[in-house]
């Protein structure tokens, strides 16, 4: 078979192909984020504006006497805190102003805050830096406690 005939066969084969690119629905995994940076099914909108599974990380508060803490995290490029949840009856709030995230958490009862803060991330937890932290006990006395991200 000569080169011309082979090329003609390839062209005719491709002309009959009904190739369509795969559909990528906004808000689903590996697709563009929805308006406002939202995603569906528990996914998180990353810095590339595509939806991906959020990586879970916890903030460990070492001092069992801590009843309230506030801290600031700094994000490295490629890592974003996309959610903060409070567990074990703790109450709190957070705000993100890239590349910083401020978190405040209070115990809902006279109980330790050890594992009360859960982070949802795009990127690795090791890319977060704890910039500032302050905790108090039940009487409002400042504690010399350590916080870590794991």
C-alpha positions in Angstrom: 0.0 0.0 0.0 1.5 3.3 -0.9 1.6 6.4 1.3 -1.2 8.2 -0.5 -3.7 5.3 0.0 -2.7 4.9 3.6 -3.3 8.6 4.3 -6.6 8.5 2.5 -7.8 5.6 4.6 -6.8 7.4 7.8 -8.5 10.6 6.8 -11.7 8.8 5.8 -11.6 6.8 9.1 -11.4 10.0 11.1 -14.1 11.7 9.1 -16.5 9.0 10.1 -15.6 9.4 13.8 -18.1 11.1 16.0 -15.5 12.0 18.6 -16.8 14.4 21.2 -14.8 15.7 24.1 -16.0 14.3 27.5 -18.5 16.5 29.3 -17.1 18.3 32.3 -19.9 19.5 34.6 -19.0 22.5 36.7 -18.8 21.7 40.4 -17.8 18.1 39.9 -14.3 16.5 40.4 -11.6 17.8 38.1 -14.0 20.3 36.5 -14.4 24.1 37.0 -15.8 25.4 40.2 -19.3 26.7 40.4 -19.9 30.5 40.7 -18.6 31.7 44.0 -16.0 29.0 44.3 -18.4 26.2 45.2 -18.3 22.5 44.4 -20.7 19.6 44.8 -20.4 16.4 46.8 -18.0 17.7 49.5 -15.4 18.7 47.0 -13.3 21.9 47.4 -12.5 24.6 44.9 -8.7 24.8 44.6 -6.4 27.7 43.6 -6.6 26.4 40.0 -10.4 26.9 40.1 -11.1 23.2 39.7 -13.0 20.9 42.2 -11.0 18.3 44.1 -11.5 16.3 47.2 -10.6 18.3 50.3 -7.7 17.0 52.4 -8.6 16.7 56.1 -6.3 18.0 58.8 -6.8 18.6 62.5 -5.5 21.3 64.8 -4.1 19.7 68.0 -4.4 21.9 71.1 -1.9 20.4 73.6 -3.0 21.9 76.9 -6.1 20.1 78.4 -6.9 23.2 80.4 -7.5 25.2 77.2 -11.2 26.4 76.9 -10.7 29.0 74.2 -8.1 29.6 71.5 -7.5 31.9 68.6 -4.8 31.3 66.0 -3.7 32.4 62.6 -2.5 30.0 59.9 -0.5 31.0 56.8 -1.1 29.1 53.6 1.8 28.3 51.2 1.1 28.7 47.5 -1.0 25.8 46.2 -2.7 25.1 49.6 -5.9 26.7 50.8 -8.1 26.3 53.8 -11.5 25.8 52.3 -13.5 24.8 55.4 -13.1 24.8 59.2 -15.5 22.7 61.4 -15.7 22.5 65.1 -16.3 19.1 66.9 -17.0 17.8 70.3 -19.5 20.6 71.2 -17.0 23.4 70.5 -18.2 26.6 68.9 -16.1 28.8 66.7 -15.7 31.0 63.6 -13.1 31.5 61.0 -12.2 33.9 58.2 -9.8 33.5 55.3 -8.0 36.5 53.8 -5.4 34.8 51.6 -2.7 33.8 52.5 -3.9 33.9 56.1 -6.7 32.2 58.0 -7.9 33.3 61.4 -9.7 30.8 63.7 -11.4 31.3 67.1 -12.7 28.3 69.0 -14.4 28.0 72.4 -15.3 24.9 74.4 -19.1 24.4 74.5 -18.7 23.0 78.1 -15.9 22.6 80.6 -14.1 20.2 78.3 -10.7 20.1 76.6 -10.4 21.4 73.1 -7.7 18.8 72.1 -9.2 17.8 68.7 -12.0 20.3 68.3 -10.9 22.0 65.1 -11.0 20.2 61.7 -9.6 21.8 58.6 -10.6 21.1 55.0 -7.7 21.8 52.6 -6.7 21.9 49.0 -3.0 20.9 49.1 -0.9 19.4 51.9 -1.3 20.2 55.6 2.4 20.5 55.8 2.1 23.6 53.7 0.3 25.4 56.5 2.3 27.4 59.1 0.9 28.3 62.5 1.7 32.1 62.6 0.2 33.1 65.9 -1.7 31.3 68.7 -3.2 32.2 72.0 -5.3 30.0 74.4 -7.0 30.7 77.7 -8.3 28.5 80.5 -11.8 28.5 82.1 -10.9 31.7 84.1 -9.5 33.5 81.1 -5.9 33.1 82.1 -3.5 32.9 79.2 -1.9 29.5 78.8 1.5 28.6 77.4 0.1 25.9 75.2 1.2 24.6 71.9 -0.9 24.0 68.8 0.0 21.8 65.9 -1.5 20.8 62.6 -1.8 17.1 61.8 
